[in-house]
Every structure is written in C-alpha cells, then in structure tokens.
Amino acid sequence: MQKSAERMDHLLSRLGYCSRSEVRDLVREGRVRVAGEPLRKASAKVDAALVWVDEEPIDHPHALYLLYHKPLGKVCAHDDPRTIYQDFPLRWRYRRPSLSSVGRLDRETSGVLLLTDDGDWLHHWTSPRRAIPRVYRVTLQEPLRADAANILAAGTLMLEGEDTPCRPAALQCLTDREVLLTLTEGRYHEVRRMFAALDNLVLTLHRQAFGPFALDDLPPGQWRELTEKERMTEKSP
C-alpha cells in the first residue's frame, strides 16, 4: 500500500504515534531506531519495515485488515460515544487514512464487520456491482407468511419510499419465526424494511457472514487480523 521509503516524520504521524513536530522529539531522545541504529534526522527517508520506536517495531506500518464481531449497542460512526472504535487500540484512531468499516451495521444489529484503512480494498468489498452475499439470522415477531420465500426469490419486493425492487434474496426457514436471509445488496436498514413489507417485525438481527468471511468462535466486541490469504480472496459464489 505504501512506498518503501518514506520520511520518518510523515510515517510516524500517519500511523498515529504523534504529530510531525513531535517526531523530532522522539528522534532527539534516541527513541527511534532504523535497522538497529539511532535515527539522527526526523526528515530522513526510511524503510518502514526497519523502524522501531521505544524498542518495538512500529505498529502496522502499511495497512490494517480486520474481522470484527460487532456487538449490540455499538455504532459504526467515529464521532459517537457508542462507537465500535473504542474496541481497537487508541493509536489506530489517528491513522491516516482512517480505519473505516466495510459498510455499516446499525446499533441493534450484531455480527460480521470488516474494517480497513486501505481504500482500494474497502472499495472492492463495498462496490454494489460485486453483489457480495450477506447472510443474516433473523428472529421475527410473527410467523413467516407462506409466500415469503417466493416473493423474496422473485426480486419483486418493493420497499417503502423506493422505486426499484430489492434484488432476489434467498430465505431458509429455521422455525416459523427464525430464518436465514441471504442478500446481495446493502440498502439502508434493508432486512428490517423487507420484513416490514411482508407485514412482519424484526426482533433480532445478526449478520453471520459477509462474502467468505464468518465469525466462527470470535466473541462479541473482539477482532482479529485477516490472514494474507483471506485478504486476497474473492467473494464466495
């Protein structure tokens, strides 16, 4: 993502360590080393892979790729006291580009959420033309109507206030009030609005999978880094 050589003051400020002017203080205090040797000038161009600060390699010098189990009650906005970003290291809030979620889940929805500061990778997974499958586990207030699966599969369901129907969606009934719903688009509050159009109310909503990404046993509020293989994967069929 980044060039191999970058000015030290720009590198550390970009990664959220401190301001560019404060990097000079770190260098003067001997807290910055490159390939084991103390750095003499904050303006020196360096290879990020060789930089240590306070006896540790610098924190993710290139990009972050994260899988997160979003819990209920938290939001994806940066400037909200209930923000999901409280669950990540404080320094990451000051990275440039900023750490951002791949799409959003509302406060009353839990489940799979990807985060990155790589704009190209984010665009890859949010582009509508890719039709990434999203699998939701839904609990409903009322028993599901008998024709619901056929209506959703037909791609004819209209949402209130919109003039184009939802894309075809797959419905799997677990009980008469609990279902798995697979969508290939991400409209605003789409799942809740779809079931409202079917005269029902969503009580709980959990995203089990986003494309090939699933939570497995990752607890709510926890995250892990994606492997290189996962980062390079395409969406599942």
C-alpha positions in Angstrom: 0.0 0.0 0.0 2.8 2.4 0.9 6.1 3.2 -0.8 9.1 1.5 0.7 10.9 4.8 1.5 9.0 7.5 3.5 10.0 10.4 5.6 10.1 9.4 9.2 8.1 12.4 10.5 5.4 11.7 7.9 5.4 7.9 8.7 5.0 8.1 12.4 2.4 10.9 12.3 0.5 8.9 9.6 0.4 5.9 11.9 -0.9 7.9 14.8 2.2 8.0 17.0 2.3 11.8 17.4 2.4 14.9 15.3 5.1 15.5 12.8 6.8 18.1 15.0 6.7 15.7 18.0 8.6 13.1 15.9 11.7 15.4 16.2 11.5 15.0 20.0 11.3 11.2 19.7 14.4 11.3 17.5 16.3 13.7 19.7 15.6 11.4 22.8 17.0 8.4 20.9 13.7 6.5 20.9 13.6 5.9 17.2 15.9 3.3 15.5 16.3 2.2 11.9 17.9 -1.2 11.3 19.1 -1.1 14.9 20.8 2.3 14.7 19.5 5.5 16.3 18.0 7.9 13.8 19.6 11.3 13.5 17.1 13.3 11.5 13.3 13.2 11.5 13.2 14.1 7.9 15.2 11.1 6.8 13.6 8.7 4.4 13.3 5.2 5.8 12.0 1.7 5.1 9.1 1.2 7.4 9.9 -2.4 7.9 13.2 -1.4 9.6 11.8 1.2 12.1 11.5 0.6 15.8 10.1 3.0 18.4 10.7 2.5 22.1 12.3 -0.8 21.5 9.4 -2.2 19.4 8.7 -2.5 15.7 6.3 0.2 14.6 2.6 -0.7 14.6 1.3 -2.0 11.3 3.3 0.3 9.0 1.3 -0.5 5.9 -2.4 -1.3 6.2 -4.9 -2.8 8.6 -7.3 -5.6 7.6 -9.6 -6.7 10.4 -12.5 -9.0 11.1 -14.7 -7.8 14.0 -17.6 -9.2 15.9 -19.8 -6.1 16.3 -21.9 -6.4 19.5 -25.3 -4.9 20.0 -25.5 -1.4 21.3 -22.5 0.0 19.3 -22.5 2.1 16.2 -20.1 2.5 13.2 -19.8 6.3 13.4 -16.4 7.6 14.5 -17.9 10.6 16.5 -20.4 8.8 18.7 -19.8 7.8 22.3 -21.0 4.3 21.5 -18.6 3.9 18.6 -17.1 0.5 17.7 -13.7 2.1 17.5 -13.4 2.0 21.3 -12.7 -1.7 20.9 -9.5 -1.0 19.0 -6.1 0.4 20.0 -6.3 4.1 20.7 -3.5 4.9 18.3 -5.5 3.5 15.4 -8.0 6.3 15.7 -5.3 8.7 14.5 -4.1 6.8 11.5 -4.3 8.4 8.0 -6.1 7.2 6.1 -8.5 6.5 8.9 -9.7 3.0 9.9 -13.2 2.5 8.4 -15.8 -0.2 8.3 -16.7 -2.0 5.1 -20.4 -0.9 5.1 -22.2 -0.5 8.4 -24.3 -2.3 10.9 -26.8 -0.3 13.0 -26.9 -0.2 16.8 -29.4 -3.1 17.0 -27.6 -5.4 14.6 -24.7 -7.6 15.6 -22.3 -9.8 13.6 -19.5 -9.8 11.0 -17.9 -6.4 10.2 -14.7 -5.9 8.2 -12.5 -2.8 8.8 -9.5 -1.4 6.9 -7.6 1.7 6.1 -6.8 0.5 2.6 -9.2 2.5 0.4 -8.9 0.1 -2.6 -9.6 -2.9 -0.6 -12.6 -1.2 1.1 -14.0 -0.3 -2.3 -13.5 -3.9 -3.6 -15.8 -5.2 -0.8 -18.4 -2.3 -0.9 -18.9 -2.0 -4.7 -22.5 -2.8 -5.5 -21.6 -4.4 -8.8 -19.8 -7.2 -7.0 -23.1 -8.4 -5.3 -21.4 -9.7 -2.2 -23.6 -12.2 -0.4 -24.6 -11.2 3.2 -26.2 -13.8 5.4 -28.4 -12.7 8.3 -30.0 -14.7 11.1 -33.4 -13.1 11.8 -35.9 -13.5 14.6 -39.4 -12.3 13.7 -42.3 -11.2 15.8 -44.9 -13.1 13.8 -44.8 -16.5 12.0 -43.5 -16.0 8.5 -46.2 -15.8 5.8 -46.4 -18.8 3.5 -45.4 -16.9 0.3 -42.5 -15.0 1.8 -39.7 -17.2 0.2 -41.2 -17.0 -3.3 -41.7 -13.2 -3.0 -38.1 -12.6 -1.9 -36.7 -15.0 -4.5 -38.6 -13.3 -7.3 -36.9 -10.0 -6.8 -40.2 -8.1 -6.9 -40.4 -6.8 -3.3 -40.7 -3.0 -3.1 -39.6 -1.1 -0.1 -41.4 1.9 1.2 -40.1 5.1 -0.4 -38.2 3.3 -3.2 -38.9 2.9 -6.9 -36.8 -0.2 -7.6 -37.4 -3.6 -6.2 -35.0 -5.5 -4.0 -32.6 -7.9 -5.7 -33.6 -11.6 -5.4 -32.9 -12.9 -1.9 -32.7 -16.5 -0.5 -34.7 -17.4 2.6 -34.1 -20.5 4.7 -36.6 -21.2 7.5 -35.2 -22.5 10.8 -38.5 -22.2 12.7 -41.7 -20.3 11.9 -40.2 -17.2 13.4 -36.5 -17.6 12.8 -34.9 -17.5 9.4 -31.6 -17.2 7.5 -31.7 -14.5 4.8 -29.1 -14.1 2.1 -28.9 -10.7 0.3 -26.6 -9.4 -2.4 -27.1 -5.7 -1.8 -26.9 -3.4 1.2 -29.6 -0.8 1.3 -30.4 1.2 4.3 -32.0 -1.0 7.0 -32.8 -3.4 4.2 -33.6 -6.5 6.2 -35.9 -4.8 8.6 -37.7 -3.0 5.8 -38.0 -6.2 3.8 -39.8 -7.9 6.5 -41.9 -4.8 7.3 -43.0 -5.1 3.6 -44.0 -8.6 4.4 -46.2 -7.5 7.3 -43.7 -8.6 10.0 -41.3 -7.1 12.5 -37.7 -8.0 13.1 -36.9 -8.6 16.8 -33.2 -9.6 16.5 -30.8 -9.3 13.6 -27.3 -10.9 13.4 -25.1 -11.0 10.3 -23.5 -14.4 10.2 -21.4 -14.0 7.1 -20.2 -11.3 4.7 -18.9 -12.9 1.5 -16.4 -15.6 2.5 -15.9 -14.0 6.0 -17.5 -15.6 9.1 -17.0 -15.1 12.8 -16.5 -18.7 13.8 -15.9 -18.5 17.6 -14.8 -14.8 17.8 -16.6 -13.3 20.8 -18.7 -10.1 20.6 -16.5 -7.0 20.8 -13.4 -8.8 19.7 -11.4 -8.6 16.5 -8.6 -10.4 14.7 -6.4 -9.6 11.7 -7.1 -11.2 8.4 -4.5 -13.5 7.0 -2.8 -12.7 3.7 -4.8 -15.5 2.1 -8.1 -14.0 3.4 -7.2 -10.5 2.3 -6.5 -11.8 -1.3 -9.7 -13.9 -1.5 -12.6 -13.1 -3.8 -16.2 -13.3 -2.7 -17.7 -16.7 -2.5 -20.2 -17.8 -5.3 
